[in-house]
Amino acid sequence: MRHNVKKIIFRLIMVLILAVLTAATFFPFYFMIISSLKNNAEIAATVFTPSLPLRFGNYAEAAGKVLKYMKNSLIVTGITVVLTVCCGCTSAYIFAKFSFPFKEKIYMFLLMFLMIPGTLTLIPSFVLVNRLGLMGTFWAAILPGVSTAQISFILILRSFIEGLPQDLFDSARIDGAGHLKIFWYVCLPLTKATVFSLALMAFLNSWNDFLWPLLTLSSDDKMKTITLGLYAFGDAQQVAYGPMFAGFVIASIPLILLFSFNMKYFIAGITSGAVKG
């Protein structure tokens, strides 16, 4: 009897802890949504509760400004993800299945970059992009993002590909398949969940990036991504927080939809290497 009471108390404590953590996780989204339906005075007066009337006009005002910035973000993020997947997958396959001089040393050298904080590479990357004449173009935001994101691809995918049964690759070679066909018909189908989860993370990082586009993209309003464009809701005197929060909500919709409809692939990708056998 005492054992059952302890078990019930333990479960109640765990449920309470999970409830608190869940509330802490979703509270910023709640605050963002209710604030998007207020004006500045109402946000200051009622911080954590809704205020009537609900100002849905904030969304109409925000949409007129945000949609053009979302188009730029989709261009930058889409190209970044495509190039990251192409370069990362092929590089991981080469490191896993090819033999060439100094392979392990090159691999370890690439992994060293994971230990370097991104802020330390800002100035060298800025100087390089400037000397290449890419400053003020979308390529200035795309190429450094690709070079950074594919390191994670190489690290995770190489280990995953090396863990695949060698008999599959040997059978494909016996059937006359070369490396290109093996990569396309054997390797990619078996690693698609992992590739998809890594692509989602690359999309998230590129979509939410603020500092690098701020440094490299043109100050022209036509070049701003969503993270930069959201600052268009205010001037030096006053920030329109209601429309700005509405813009945050609109900017979050692509990410919410992407993760909602593809969560099973994301979970399958990040847990694919957790269980062997």
C-alpha positions as CSV (number, residue, x, y, z in Angstrom):
1,M,0.0,0.0,0.0
2,R,2.8,2.4,1.0
3,H,4.6,1.5,-2.3
4,N,1.5,2.4,-4.3
5,V,1.1,5.8,-2.5
6,K,4.8,6.6,-3.2
7,K,4.3,5.8,-6.9
8,I,1.2,8.0,-7.1
9,I,3.0,10.9,-5.4
10,F,6.0,10.5,-7.7
11,R,3.7,10.5,-10.8
12,L,1.9,13.6,-9.6
13,I,5.2,15.4,-9.0
14,M,6.3,14.4,-12.5
15,V,3.0,15.6,-14.0
16,L,3.3,18.9,-12.2
17,I,6.9,19.4,-13.4
18,L,5.9,18.6,-17.0
19,A,3.0,21.0,-16.7
20,V,5.2,23.8,-15.5
21,L,7.7,23.2,-18.2
22,T,5.0,23.0,-20.9
23,A,3.5,26.3,-19.6
24,A,6.9,28.0,-19.7
25,T,7.4,26.7,-23.2
26,F,4.1,28.0,-24.6
27,F,3.8,31.2,-22.6
28,P,5.9,33.3,-25.1
29,F,3.6,32.2,-27.9
30,Y,0.6,33.1,-25.8
31,F,2.1,36.5,-25.0
32,M,2.9,37.1,-28.7
33,I,-0.6,36.3,-29.9
34,I,-2.5,38.4,-27.3
35,S,-0.1,41.3,-27.8
36,S,-0.7,41.2,-31.5
37,L,-4.4,42.1,-30.8
38,K,-3.6,45.2,-28.8
39,N,-2.2,48.7,-29.3
40,N,0.7,50.1,-27.3
41,A,-1.4,51.5,-24.5
42,E,-3.2,48.2,-24.0
43,I,0.0,46.2,-24.0
44,A,1.3,48.5,-21.2
45,A,-1.9,48.3,-19.2
46,T,-2.7,44.6,-19.5
47,V,0.5,42.7,-20.1
48,F,-0.6,39.1,-19.7
49,T,-4.3,39.2,-20.4
50,P,-6.4,39.9,-23.5
51,S,-7.9,43.3,-24.0
52,L,-11.1,44.2,-25.8
53,P,-11.8,45.1,-28.5
54,L,-9.5,42.6,-30.3
55,R,-7.6,44.6,-32.9
56,F,-7.5,42.2,-35.9
57,G,-6.5,45.2,-38.0
58,N,-3.0,44.8,-36.8
59,Y,-2.7,41.6,-38.9
60,A,-3.9,43.5,-42.0
61,E,-1.3,46.2,-41.4
62,A,1.4,43.6,-40.7
63,A,0.6,41.5,-43.7
64,G,1.1,44.5,-46.0
65,K,4.6,44.9,-44.8
66,V,5.7,41.3,-44.0
67,L,4.7,39.4,-47.1
68,K,7.4,41.0,-49.3
69,Y,10.0,40.2,-46.6
70,M,8.8,36.6,-46.4
71,K,9.4,36.3,-50.1
72,N,13.0,37.3,-49.7
73,S,13.4,34.9,-46.8
74,L,11.9,32.1,-48.8
75,I,14.4,32.8,-51.6
76,V,17.4,32.9,-49.2
77,T,16.3,30.0,-47.0
78,G,15.2,27.8,-49.9
79,I,18.4,28.1,-51.9
80,T,20.4,27.7,-48.6
81,V,18.7,24.5,-47.8
82,V,18.9,23.0,-51.3
83,L,22.6,23.8,-51.6
84,T,23.2,22.5,-48.0
85,V,21.5,19.2,-48.7
86,C,23.3,18.7,-52.0
87,C,26.7,19.6,-50.7
88,G,26.3,18.0,-47.3
89,C,25.0,14.6,-48.6
90,T,27.6,14.2,-51.3
91,S,30.4,15.2,-48.9
92,A,29.2,12.8,-46.2
93,Y,29.1,10.0,-48.8
94,I,32.6,10.8,-50.0
95,F,34.0,10.8,-46.5
96,A,32.1,7.5,-45.7
97,K,32.9,5.5,-48.8
98,F,35.9,6.9,-50.5
99,S,39.6,6.6,-49.5
100,F,41.9,9.5,-50.3
101,P,45.1,11.0,-48.7
102,F,44.6,12.8,-45.3
103,K,40.9,11.9,-45.2
104,E,40.7,11.7,-41.5
105,K,42.8,14.8,-40.9
106,I,40.6,16.8,-43.2
107,Y,37.5,15.4,-41.5
108,M,38.8,16.3,-38.0
109,F,39.8,19.8,-39.4
110,L,36.2,20.3,-40.5
111,L,34.8,19.2,-37.1
112,M,37.0,21.8,-35.4
113,F,34.8,24.5,-36.8
114,L,31.9,23.2,-34.7
115,M,33.9,24.3,-31.6
116,I,34.3,27.8,-32.8
117,P,31.5,30.3,-31.8
118,G,29.9,31.9,-34.8
119,T,30.6,35.4,-33.6
120,L,34.3,34.8,-34.0
121,T,33.9,34.0,-37.7
122,L,31.8,37.1,-38.4
123,I,34.7,39.4,-39.3
124,P,36.6,36.9,-41.5
125,S,33.4,35.9,-43.3
126,F,32.5,39.6,-43.8
127,V,35.9,40.4,-45.3
128,L,35.7,37.4,-47.6
129,V,32.2,38.1,-48.8
130,N,33.2,41.8,-49.4
131,R,36.3,40.8,-51.4
132,L,34.3,38.4,-53.5
133,G,32.0,41.3,-54.5
134,L,28.9,39.6,-53.1
135,M,28.0,42.4,-50.6
136,G,24.5,43.6,-50.9
137,T,23.3,40.5,-52.8
138,F,21.3,37.4,-51.6
139,W,24.4,35.3,-52.2
140,A,26.1,37.1,-49.4
141,A,23.5,35.6,-47.0
142,I,23.3,32.2,-48.7
143,L,26.8,30.9,-49.3
144,P,28.2,31.4,-45.7
145,G,25.1,29.7,-44.4
146,V,25.6,26.7,-46.7
147,S,29.3,26.4,-45.6
148,T,28.3,26.4,-42.0
149,A,25.3,24.1,-42.1
150,Q,26.9,21.3,-44.1
151,I,29.4,20.6,-41.4
152,S,26.6,19.2,-39.3
153,F,25.5,17.2,-42.3
154,I,28.9,15.7,-42.8
155,L,29.3,14.8,-39.1
156,I,25.9,13.1,-38.7
157,L,25.4,11.6,-42.2
158,R,28.9,10.1,-42.4
159,S,28.4,8.2,-39.2
160,F,25.0,7.1,-40.4
161,I,26.2,5.9,-43.8
162,E,29.1,4.1,-42.3
163,G,26.6,2.2,-40.1
164,L,24.6,0.9,-43.1
165,P,25.2,-2.8,-44.0
166,Q,28.1,-3.1,-46.4
167,D,26.3,-5.9,-48.1
168,L,23.9,-3.4,-49.7
169,F,26.7,-1.5,-51.3
170,D,28.4,-4.7,-52.4
171,S,25.3,-6.1,-54.0
172,A,24.8,-2.8,-55.9
173,R,28.3,-3.0,-57.2
174,I,27.8,-6.6,-58.3
175,D,24.8,-5.4,-60.3
176,G,27.0,-2.9,-62.1
177,A,26.0,0.2,-60.2
178,G,28.6,3.0,-59.9
179,H,29.0,5.4,-57.0
180,L,26.4,7.8,-58.4
181,K,23.7,5.2,-58.7
182,I,24.6,3.7,-55.3
183,F,24.4,7.2,-53.7
184,W,21.1,7.9,-55.4
185,Y,19.3,4.6,-55.2
186,V,20.8,3.0,-52.0
187,C,22.2,5.7,-49.8
188,L,19.7,8.5,-50.1
189,P,16.5,6.3,-49.6
190,L,18.0,4.8,-46.4
191,T,19.1,8.2,-45.0
192,K,16.1,10.3,-46.1
193,A,14.7,10.7,-42.5
194,T,18.0,12.0,-41.2
195,V,18.5,14.2,-44.2
196,F,15.1,15.7,-43.8
197,S,15.6,16.4,-40.1
198,L,18.9,18.1,-40.9
199,A,17.3,20.1,-43.7
200,L,14.5,21.3,-41.3
201,M,17.2,22.5,-38.8
202,A,19.0,24.3,-41.7
203,F,15.7,25.9,-42.7
204,L,15.1,27.1,-39.1
205,N,18.5,28.5,-38.7
206,S,18.5,30.4,-42.0
207,W,14.9,31.7,-41.6
208,N,15.6,33.1,-38.1
209,D,19.1,34.5,-38.8
210,F,19.3,38.2,-38.1
211,L,22.8,39.4,-37.6
212,W,24.4,38.1,-40.8
213,P,21.7,39.4,-43.1
214,L,21.9,42.7,-41.2
215,L,25.7,42.9,-42.0
216,T,25.7,41.7,-45.6
217,L,22.4,42.5,-47.3
218,S,21.7,45.9,-48.8
219,S,19.9,48.5,-46.7
220,D,17.4,48.7,-49.6
221,D,14.0,47.7,-48.4
222,K,13.6,45.3,-51.3
223,M,16.5,43.1,-50.0
224,K,15.4,42.7,-46.4
225,T,14.6,39.3,-45.0
226,I,11.7,38.7,-42.6
227,T,13.9,39.2,-39.5
228,L,15.1,42.6,-40.7
229,G,11.7,43.7,-42.1
230,L,10.0,43.3,-38.8
231,Y,11.8,46.3,-37.6
232,A,9.9,48.4,-40.2
233,F,7.0,48.7,-37.8
234,G,8.6,51.6,-35.8
235,D,10.6,54.7,-36.2
236,A,13.0,56.5,-34.0
237,Q,10.1,57.9,-31.9
238,Q,7.8,55.0,-31.4
239,V,7.4,51.3,-32.2
240,A,4.0,49.9,-33.2
241,Y,4.1,46.8,-31.0
242,G,0.7,45.5,-31.9
243,P,1.4,45.2,-35.7
244,M,5.0,44.1,-34.9
245,F,3.7,41.2,-32.8
246,A,1.2,40.4,-35.5
247,G,4.2,40.3,-37.9
248,F,5.9,37.9,-35.6
249,V,2.9,35.6,-35.7
250,I,2.7,35.7,-39.5
251,A,6.4,35.1,-39.8
252,S,6.1,32.0,-37.6
253,I,3.3,30.4,-39.7
254,P,5.7,28.8,-42.3
255,L,7.8,27.3,-39.5
256,I,4.7,26.0,-37.6
257,L,3.2,24.5,-40.7
258,L,6.5,22.9,-41.8
259,F,7.1,21.3,-38.4
260,S,3.4,20.3,-37.9
261,F,3.1,18.4,-41.1
262,N,6.6,16.9,-41.0
263,M,7.1,16.2,-37.3
264,K,7.1,12.4,-37.8
265,Y,10.0,12.7,-40.3
266,F,11.9,15.0,-38.0
267,I,11.5,12.7,-35.0
268,A,12.4,9.7,-37.1
269,G,15.5,11.5,-38.3
270,I,16.9,12.5,-34.9
271,T,16.2,9.1,-33.4
272,S,17.3,6.9,-36.3
273,G,20.7,6.4,-34.8
274,A,19.5,5.9,-31.2
275,V,18.6,2.2,-31.6
276,K,20.8,-0.4,-33.3
277,G,19.9,-3.9,-34.3
